[in-house]
Amino acid sequence: MMRLYYSPGACSLTQHILLCMSGMEFSVERVDLKTKQTEHKRDFREVNPHGQVPTLELDNHTILTENIAIAQYIADKTPSANLIAPVGHDDRYQTLSWLSYVATELHKAYGPIFKSSVQAEKDAAIKVLEDKFQALDARLKDRKFIATESFTIADAYLYVVLRWRKIIPNLPSYPAIDSFMQRVESLPAVQQALKQEGLMA
Ligand SMILES: N[C@@H](CCC(=O)N[C@@H](CS)C(=O)NCC(=O)O)C(=O)O
């Protein structure tokens, strides 16, 4: 059975949601990202030398890392779940475009907020993120999902990264982002993953 290494609420929540949507059998193993120990007292660096989640151990025990790769793997293994359009279809590249944007522009822009001890660096990162939130809010005003007409792997990742905005104090309101978040959060697979990660109120 596949095993997803995750940390509660981290970017690996994306793949947790997608696995719940896929209908595939899987198990999860929690990782403490500070100590790099798993809940079964294993040294996580022996599984993934980068020490990062998400990490997916496949049925044949091969290790797959990186958000973009694992999300596509889950989607392509379960076409009936409609998590990404097939190769050659225009919608696929819209989804990959947004998936890349979330990974390289949005996710990484949070870095100083989580890691820096210098307030000026945090403030600069917040300013960058506010501009991105404003642009996302404008895009989501008249659409249900970020890339295509239906939910895709890009929406799962976007939802997870936008959840983190709660740690930023005094953000302006973004009504279209709020509606998007509610729409995604109401999906049964999202509820299931949140519950399994102990993130339900
Ligand atoms: N490039 C990696 C980045 C993954 C990443 O940033 N994971 C974070 C959690 S959201 C993590 O494991 N941080 C711990 C660390 O970097 O030591 C990917 O896209 O999968």
The ligand as a Tripos MOL2 file, in Angstrom:
@<TRIPOS>MOLECULE
LIG
   20    19     1     0     0
SMALL
NO_CHARGES

@<TRIPOS>ATOM
      1 N1         10.2270   21.6130   -3.2730 N.3       1 LIG1
      2 C1          9.4690   20.8740   -2.2950 C.3       1 LIG1
      3 C2          9.1640   21.7770   -1.1280 C.3       1 LIG1
      4 C3          8.3700   21.0500   -0.0590 C.3       1 LIG1
      5 C4          8.3360   21.8610    1.2280 C.2       1 LIG1
      6 O1          8.6350   23.0620    1.2540 O.2       1 LIG1
      7 N2          7.9410   21.1740    2.3060 N.am      1 LIG1
      8 C5          7.9570   21.7780    3.6160 C.3       1 LIG1
      9 C6          6.5870   21.6790    4.2820 C.3       1 LIG1
     10 S1          5.3460   22.6680    3.4630 S.3       1 LIG1
     11 C7          8.9600   21.0290    4.4810 C.2       1 LIG1
     12 O2          9.0390   19.8200    4.4250 O.2       1 LIG1
     13 N3          9.7520   21.7840    5.2480 N.am      1 LIG1
     14 C8         10.7550   21.2410    6.1010 C.3       1 LIG1
     15 C9         12.1290   21.4820    5.5900 C.2       1 LIG1
     16 O3         12.2930   22.0650    4.4890 O.co2     1 LIG1
     17 O4         13.0800   21.1260    6.2840 O.co2     1 LIG1
     18 C10         8.1760   20.3640   -2.9300 C.2       1 LIG1
     19 O5          7.6010   21.0540   -3.7720 O.co2     1 LIG1
     20 O6          7.7310   19.2680   -2.5610 O.co2     1 LIG1
@<TRIPOS>BOND
     1     1     2 1
     2     2     3 1
     3     2    18 1
     4     3     4 1
     5     4     5 1
     6     5     6 2
     7     5     7 1
     8     7     8 1
     9     8     9 1
    10     8    11 1
    11     9    10 1
    12    11    12 2
    13    11    13 1
    14    13    14 1
    15    14    15 1
    16    15    16 2
    17    15    17 1
    18    18    19 2
    19    18    20 1
@<TRIPOS>SUBSTRUCTURE
     1 LIG1         1 GROUP 0 **** ****
